[in-house]
């Protein structure tokens, strides 16, 4: 079947290629596709929780910051990122769940004004929110997750756009542009259970594995407060059963 299909397409197959895929059953591809969908769902669920709690923690830090009124940092952010301002303005002119909010902060000259931090976080894409988040903690240094957000964004976007996650594990296209997160490697090195994993350093050089582990780490760490600890424990236990238990 494979040989006939490729011959019709004008492609000549050598014997080694045919032998390599000769025993491939379509059912295997179906199972891999189902597994890939399941992994993407996990990634999206964790990413949405991470995004929500990052916004909550940012608002909490702002509430305790007497040097910032919530408007100045937004004005500065929109100056540095005019593309974000354009995206916000576009939402006022088309059907959107947040169009009413945008319209309240646009003047007669079609310019954004009096937009506070607690307003804008509801209007930004995750990528733009990540830039705002990083800017805030550059201005007001304190504990934050900025170091990990590039990896979280990468794996989240891959899942959100229905990219095949599993196909990228063996030979990811982005490996040349990839660099590991040093802080993550340092913190993982302090966990006794991880020190005995064979080839852990080698596996973490793979962008997909690295970014998925980063997402798990941020999710597990950001939801360690008492109010969300039970949810975190239950979710992480479910993931462990799916990926680790035989």
C-alpha positions, 0 to 999 in steps of 0.5 A: 500500500505504501509503495503503491501510494508513493509511486503514484505520487511520483516518488521512488522509494528505496528498499530500506525505507519500505522495510522501515515502515513495512510493519506499521499498522495504522492503529499505532498512529491512531493511538499516538494521535490520541495520546498526543491529544491527551498531552495537549489537554494537560498542557492547556489545563496547567497553562490556564491555571498558571496564567490565572495565578500569575495574574493573581500574584501580580495583583497581590504584589501591586497591592503591597507596592506603595511606589506603583499606582497601577497606571504608570506601569501600564503606560510604560508597557504600552510605550515599549510594546505598541503592538499590544496597544494595537491589539487592544484597540482592535478588540474595541472594533470587533466582536469580543468578550472584552470589547466593552472594557476596551471601549471604556478606556478609549478617548475620542482620538482613538487612544488608550487612556486611564488603563490600569494594571487590573484592567489590562491583564484581562485584555492581553494575550498570554505573550503580551501578559508575559512581557507586562509581567516581566516589565513589572518585576524589572521595575520592582524586583521581587520573587517572580517566575519570569525566568520560566515563562518563555518555556511555558509560553512555548509549550502552551502555544504548541498545544493551543495551536494543535501542534503535534507534541510527540513528533517533536520529541525525537528531533525537535526543529527548535533545538538549534535555538534552544537553551536550558533554564539554569534556574530550573536545573539548579532547583531540580538538582536540589531534589534527591529523587531526581538525582538518580534518574538516568540521563536526566541532563540529556533528556532536559536538552530536548526542548519539548521535554524541558518545556513540559517539565518547566510547566509542571514545575511552575504549576506545582510551585505556584499552587503550593499555597494552602487554598490550592494545595489540595487541587495541586496535589490531586492534579500532579498525582493524576499526571504521575499515574499517567506518565510514571506508574506502570 
